[in-house]
Amino acid sequence: MLNKLVYSLLFSLFFSGAIFAQENKKTEDVNTDLVVVKDSIKTKREPLNVLAPSKAAFYSAILPGLGQAYNKKYWKIPIAYALIGTPLYFYIKNDKDYNLYRDAYKRRLAGFGQGSEGDPFPNVSNDGLIRAQQQLRRNKELALLITIGMYALNIIDANVDAHLLQFNVDEDLSLRPHFKYNQMENNTDLGFTLNFKF
């Protein structure tokens, strides 16, 4: 019983005031009388555009970052290009290196020996050239998969962001603690009340 009393006391001290998202009351002094007038603030809400998320996704699919620009999140455009461009750079680099090792191996299969004139890898054996090609092909494929994944993530980000831009954050939202005396159990119940005004 003492624990419940302590918890309810701490709870009431912590949440002693009501938490409001917006206070709709203002006081006016009229003829030295105090009159409380409620503001009826009508917020103009734009109509829900159900095609906005699909437009943003379509724009991002055409050109990465264009969907973020459509959502007016311009700071995300360099991030989108960095996320797509970095694995694309590694794909191109690994492809060039793969072609270099493949050409050196083909040259040796054509009859030019290891360390002959024009051999770019005189200290690497034929098995080393084969292993290097396998490793570079694996890295190239992994970089391509990551590039495709980042491209898809760019489209998903534009779509989700367009959905969240239309999320209704109502200003008529209040959160209050409530205390209720339970007569059946002879104790106090604590809780929160969340009020929405439509």
BELUR-V259873 format. One record per pair of residues at least 6 apart in sequence whose C-alpha atoms are under 6 Angstrom apart, sorted by the first residue. I is the first residue (numbers start at 1). GAP is how many residues later the second one is. Records with the same first field share a line. If there is no record, write none. Layout:
# BELUR-V259873
I: GAP + GAP
This chain:
# BELUR-V259873
18: 158
19: 156
20: 154
21: 152 + 153
24: 15
25: 13
26: 11
27: 9
28: 7
53: 106 + 109 + 110
56: 11 + 102 + 103
57: 98 + 101 + 102
59: 7 + 8
60: 6 + 7 + 95
61: 94
65: 12
67: 91
68: 90
84: 63 + 66
87: 56 + 60
88: 59
91: 49 + 52
94: 42 + 46
98: 35 + 38
114: 8
115: 7
172: 25
173: 22 + 23
174: 20 + 21
175: 18 + 19
176: 16 + 17
177: 14 + 15 + 16
178: 13 + 14
179: 10 + 11
180: 8 + 9
181: 6 + 7
182: 6
